[in-house]
Amino acid sequence: MAGRDDRQRSTVSGIPLQAVYGADDLAPADTAAQTAAPGKPPYLRGAYPGMYRDKPWRIFQLSGFGNPANENERIKFLLAEGEHGFIMEHDRNTADHLYDVDHPHVVARREDVGLTGAVIMSVRDYATVLDGIPIESTYGHPGGGVVQHAPFALSCYWTVAQRRGLDLRRLAGTGQSDFFLTYLGCVTTKQQIPTRDGLRFNADIIEFCAEHLPRWVPVSIAGYNGADTGLNAWEELGALFANAVEYLDEIKRRGRVPVAVAAHGVGGVSFRVSMDFFEEIAKLRGARKLWCELLRSRYGVTDAKASRLRIHVVTAGSSMTYQQPLNNVVRGTLMALASVLGGVQSLGVSGYDEALSIPSEHAHQMSLRIQQILQHETNVTAVADPLGGSYFIERLCADLEGRAWTFFEEIQAAGGFLAALDSGWLHQRAASNQSRWYAELERGERTIVGVTDFTGDGIEDLGLLSK
């Protein structure tokens, strides 16, 4: 029949897709979760009852380049343009390796220094970055993405707060200290500390925050970095929760902080949202359910504060192309919309020029405008979980959850998350996915507009001038 397409379709992660879904595609075992209201366990339909009616998602853009003064200027610009908080990015050449700026390896690459984040070397530099920024009322993320850098970044930020006379118990913000970035995404060499020592660092931070900074998220697990390295949607879910288990098992072993308190501390996570629109929505919805069930089944934790997973999303910078870069405004909008429909608590949209450079001021402004248009012009904030009950979405959620649990158990069988990093098992899985993806591109099985197809850059090439 003309126009019929009998090809087998699947999500980017490889989950087969039917042409249409109905009630028969939903398993009775999933009905309870699907009918529980937003704000009720297992939080499939949302972390809070009214969602964005009561708590609009917060706009947090990742920013950082040049020197501390440059970073300060950009944060102030973003806050003035409507950002709700800030996320600092440190220079990769210095921070990841704990190198001073006069280290020979840094000097040898001096042209690259400051291109991937601000060069921040001291408490004085932090004071410069934060000068004129009311951190007592502004949610801050002081950077420190890699494990070995986090104690420095956090202590500098908190020292600046103390020197201003602020009460740390009232200070709100997020640390990171992420294993995915350090050991999977941006692997360092000589300066990379052993994973067990990294676990001790992070457990120390969790315990310190439990005692002194109750409003601070001590460690933010960044599935984003695992996904950008090659993990697919269900692997991102399974690996993130396998990482969380390492923290909670260690905190339980130490016995100084209740597991429920630690679970709330590490229950503010970061995911990547890319271009498979419905799969990403389903991933975020399913993540909340997985977290709630993991805490209940493994630790007996049912406390609502701990069981409600809080999700930050950064849209996939790897989905941005340097060819026809204005297409990336569309990509950023779609990824942001998927994030919102998935129920995030905070969001950053990648700049349209990220395939070429760190975001320019205009690209950063456009990323803010995308979110502001979604919040104020589209009415997507009016209804909690507007896709809840969709046969397709609910089935896709269930498929992702099942595969995520299986992957979680595979990691446990490999010795746990840290052992899977140490052995290279997780790296091999991510690399295999990346190789498969690029092979599909080369065979013409995937289309990237402006890159593999529709590559004309001019209006003439689009045939518009002839009309």
PyMOL commands that set and color helices and strands:
alter all, ss='L'
color gray80, all
select helices_A, chain A and resi 23-25+28-35+51-53+68-80+92-95+104-108+110-112+123-129+147-163+168-170+179-185+195-212+223-229+233-254+259-266+277-299+304-307+317-319+327-342+361-377+391-413+417-422+425-442+459-462
alter helices_A, ss='H'
color red, helices_A
select strands_A, chain A and resi 9-10+16-17+58-63+85-88+139-141+173-174+216-217+268-273+310-315+346-348
alter strands_A, ss='S'
color yellow, strands_A
deselect
rebuild
show_as cartoon
